[in-house]
Amino acid sequence: MIISDFHTTLSPLLDSVPTEQIFLLADVNTAQYCLPILLQQYAKLQHSAQLILPIGEENKSIHSVENVWNFMFSHHATRRAILINVGGGVITDLGGFAAATYMRGIRFINIPTTLLAMVDASTGGKTGINFYGVKNGIGTFTQPLATCIYPPFLSTLPPTDILSGFAEMLKHGLIASAEHYHNLLQTLESFSERTSGIDFSEIIEQSLSVKKNIVLADFNEQGLRRVLNFGHTIGHAIEEAYAAQSKPVAHGYCVMWGMIAELYLSVLKLGCPKALITQMSHLMIEHYGRPSCNCHQRQQLIDWMLHDKKNILTNESAEPLISFTLLHDIAQPAIDQFISQTDINEALEYLFSL
């Protein structure tokens, strides 16, 4: 839910909970820029135990989860405890997983502080950590007690973080709503190094509506929810490539690059209009730039895609096919599109040639 202040929202949820059973999880950036606002608006949290983690995707690990568990045990957290996750997607994913597994599950509240986390990671009930190089390889489907979205936090972010969130919102538009997609394009036209003049509330609401409808229809991702994977099969592989080089890139940028390659596959396999990939390619170049992964890394990228649990073998002798969500057109997604490595290489060639 989008909120105007924390006291009004959190009081009904936390006033009856003993202070010693409320715990705060944040990263160092959030602790500096956002946590003081939260503590000022809802004073009860000033006396709650706080765990501050380092920033970075590399900290989305079982080691960090162990740190959270140790923190909770050392402060005598019971099954009545509530963990409040204040931060970006790393914190909400990691904190949600730690809460979902501590004493077989305690309640948690997500307070996302980045645009990407507001429209994606903190909503939908997915928790998780990275494992053996596989993004979100371990996790649960567990809904938070509440997700509190406070748009003024976005004023603390650099433009790159705003653009990262925009990529996920563009995905929501492409898979479900032409109106939302075109609203986002109009917003990006006015995007500059100064983002303070943008009213994010309406476009956040539109994205949340898209995701909420999909998640309610298929919470455990048995079918329809897989439409949310658009752009992520290739995007996650690119993200892993950057991480392997110790040059992490914002998740949304990788999703944007993944969407371009997967739009190419959509044109190739489903007859998606070429005008759409042309438009998105221009948008990518203008706002996100080109990925620096070179064509020699294609097989490594495909190997990372093959780690995805959705992939199947057509028969014992055939090469593995890789599962994608593709588009017939805007708001016309198609899940379970199994694509050959030859076609994926062609899509990567298009992406790297831009």
N, C-alpha and C positions, 0 to 999 in steps of 0.2 A: 504494500500500500504506500502511496505517496503521502507524506506527512508534512505538517507545518511546524511542529515543535515536538520535542521528545517527551516532555513532561506529560502532556495530554495523552500521548500514545502509550508510553511505558507504565504510567501509574496503574491502570487497571490490570496489567500483566504482572507487575513486580511488587506492588505495595505490600502484599501479604506474604511475600517471600523473605525469610530472614536475610539480612545483608551478608552474613557469612556464607550463604549458599548461592550467592550471585557472583559470577566470575566473568572477567573481561579478557578477551583475546584480541590483540591488535599487532600491527607491525610498526616499525620505528617511524615510518612516514606518517601513518595514521595517528600514532601517539602524539606526534608534534602538531599536526595541522587540524585533525578532526576530533580526536578524543576530548580535548578541552571544551569544545562546543557541547558535546554530549554531556559531559560532567557538569557544566554550568547550567544546562537546561533541566537536568534531572539529578539533583544533588545527592540522592540516596546512593548513587553509584560511586561517589567520591571515596567511599569507605570499602568498596569491593576489591577483592584481590585481582591484580592485573598481571598478565603475562604478555610481554612484548617480544615478538620474534623478528629476526632479520628479514629484509625484503628480498624478493626474487623467487622465480619459479623453482629454482633448485632447492628451496626450502619446503616445497610441497612434497614432503617425504615421510616415510615411516619414522625416521629419527625425530622429526618435528612433532609427529603425533605422540610419540613416547614422551616428549617434553611436556606436552599438554596433559597427558595422563598423569605423569609424575607431579605436575603442578596441582592437579585436582586432588590426587591422593594426599599430597603433603599438606593441603589446606582442608582436609577432612570433608571433601565433597561427598554428599550422599546422593541417592537416587532422586531426591527432591531438588537437587541443584539445577541451576540454569546457567548455561554458557552463552555469553553475548559476543558474537563475532563482529568486530568492527574493522572493515578493511575492504580490499579488492577481492578478486576471485580466489586468489591463493588462500586468503584467510577464511573466507566463507566456505570454500570446499573442504579445506583441512579441518577447520573448527567444527564444521558440521559432521565430518567423519569421526572426529575424536569424540564428540558428544553422542553420536549414534552408537558407538561401541563401548563407551565408558559405563561400566556396571549394566551392560546390556541395553543401554540407551537412557539418556537424560534429555531434558528439553533444551532447546537452543533458539536464540533469536539472531537473525542476520541483520546487520546494519551496513549495507554496501556503501563504499565511499568513492567508487569509480563508476563512470557511465557503463562500462562493460559489465561490472558486477551487478549494477542496478537492473539491467535489461536481460542478463543471462545467468551468470554463475550463482547469484543469491536466490534465484527463483526457480521453481520447478521441482525441488526436492532431491536433486542429485548432490551427493557428497563424494569426496574422493581425494586420492593422492596419486602421484606418479610412481611407477614401480618398474624397475629394470628397463628404463628407457621408454616405457609405454605411458603416454599421457592418460591420467585418470584410470590407470590399470587396476586399481583397487578402490572400491567404494560401495556406497549403499544408496538405495532410494529411501530417503527419510525427509519428511516435511518439517521445516522449522515451526516453532510456535508462532512466529511472526517474522515478516520481512519489512523493515522500516526504511523507506526510501526518502532521503532528505536532499532535494536538489541543490540547496546552497553549498553542499560539500563540493560540487563540481567546480566552483570558482577557485578551488585550491589546485586544480589539475593543469598540466601543460597541454598544449594543443594535440600532441601525439596521443595522449591518453583519451582525449575526447574522440579523436578519429578512430581509435581502437574500438570504442563503444559503438560508433556509427556503423562500423562494418557489420556488427551483429544485428543492428537494427535494419540495415539494408537487406540482410539475409531474411529477416522476418517479413519485410515487404515483398521480397522476391518470391517467397514460398507461399504467402497467404494473402497479401493485400496490395493491389496496385495503387490504391489511394495512399497508403502509408509509404510505399516506395517513392511516389512522386512528391509527397510532402518532404521526405528526407532529401531528395535531390534539390528542392527549392531551398532547404535550410543550408545545404552544402554550398550553394551559390553565394551565400553571404558569409561563408566561413572564412576567417582570416586568423592571424596570430592573436587577435583579441576575440575571445568567445563570450565575453561577459554580457553581450547584448542578446544572446540567444535564449529563448524561453524553452527549456528542455522538458518541462512538465508534460506538455501535450504529446510530443513524440515518444516520450517514455511510456506514457499511458497506452499509446497505440501499440507499442512493442509488447508491453506486458499483456495486453488483451490477446494478441496473437499467440503468445506463448502459453498463457493461461488456458485458452480454449483447446490447444493441442494437448497439454499435459493432463487436463481433466478427462479428455477422451482416451488417453493411453498413458497412464502414470508410469507403468513399468516398462515402457518402450518395447512393446510386443509388435507394433505395427506403425500406426500413424505418427507417433512421436519421432520416428526416424527421419521425418522431413526436416527436423531441426539439425540434422547432420550435414545439410547442404553446405558445401565449402570446407567442411572439416576433415574429410578423409585426406585430401591433398594438403590442406592447411596445417593439420597436425604434423604431417610428415615434414613439411618445410620448417615448422617450429622446432622439431627434433633436430633437423640439420643445423640450424643456428645454435641450438643448445650444445650440440656435440662440438661445435667450434668455440664454445664459451663466448658466443656473441648473441645473447638472448634478444629476441625481438618481441614486441607487444603482440599478444595473441590475436587481436583484431586485425593487425596487418597481415598475419599469416592466413587468417580466414578470408580476407579480401583476395589475396593471391590465389588461395584455394578455390574461391568462387569463380575467378576468371578461368582457371583450367577446367573446372567442372561445368561452366557454361559452354566451353568449347566442346566437351563431351555431350552436352545437351543438344547443341546444334548438330553434332555428328550423328548422334544416335536417335534423337527424338524430334528432330526438325524444329528445335527452338529458333525463333527469329534471330537472324544474324545481327539485326539492328540492336538487339539487347546486349550482346557481347561487345559490340562496337562501343556502345554508350558506356558500359561498365569498364571497359579497358581504358577509355579516355579518363574516366573518373579516377581509376586506379593510378594512372600515370601522374595526374594533376595533384592528387592529395596523398597518395601512399608511396609513390615511387615503385621501382622494380625490385624484385627479390634478387639478392646477390648470389644465391645458390646457382652454380653453373651447370651446364648440361651433363658434365661428367659425373654428377652426383645422382643421376636419374635412377640407377639401379638401387642405390642406397635409399632413396626416397620411396621406391616401390617396396623395398624390404620392410621399411617402417609401416607402410600401408598394410602389408600382409600380416602384421601383428594384430590387426583389428579382428575382434571376435566374430564379426558379421561375415567374414569371407568363407567361401566354400570351394570344394573341389568338384568339378563337373563329373569326373570319373577318376579312377586310380592313375591313369597315365597323363591326364591333361594338366596343364599349368593352372595354378590357382587363379580364379577370377576374383576381382576386388569389387566389393559392394559400394554403390554410390546412391545418393539421392540426387536426381537430376530434374530438369524442368522442361516441360513441353512449352511453357510460356510463363509469364508472371502469374503467380497464384495457381499454377497448375503443376505441382510437384509429382514426381514418380519415385517411390522408394524401391529398394531391392533391384537396382539396375546393375547387373554383374558385367564388368567391363574387363576386356583383355589387357594385358600389359603392353601390347603393341599400341592399342588406342590410347592408353594412359601416357605412353612416351610421346605420342603425337600431340596430346594436350599440353604436356610439359614443354615441348618444343615451341608451341604457340606462346605460352606464358613467358618463356625465357627470351623469345625473339622480340617482344614488345619494346 
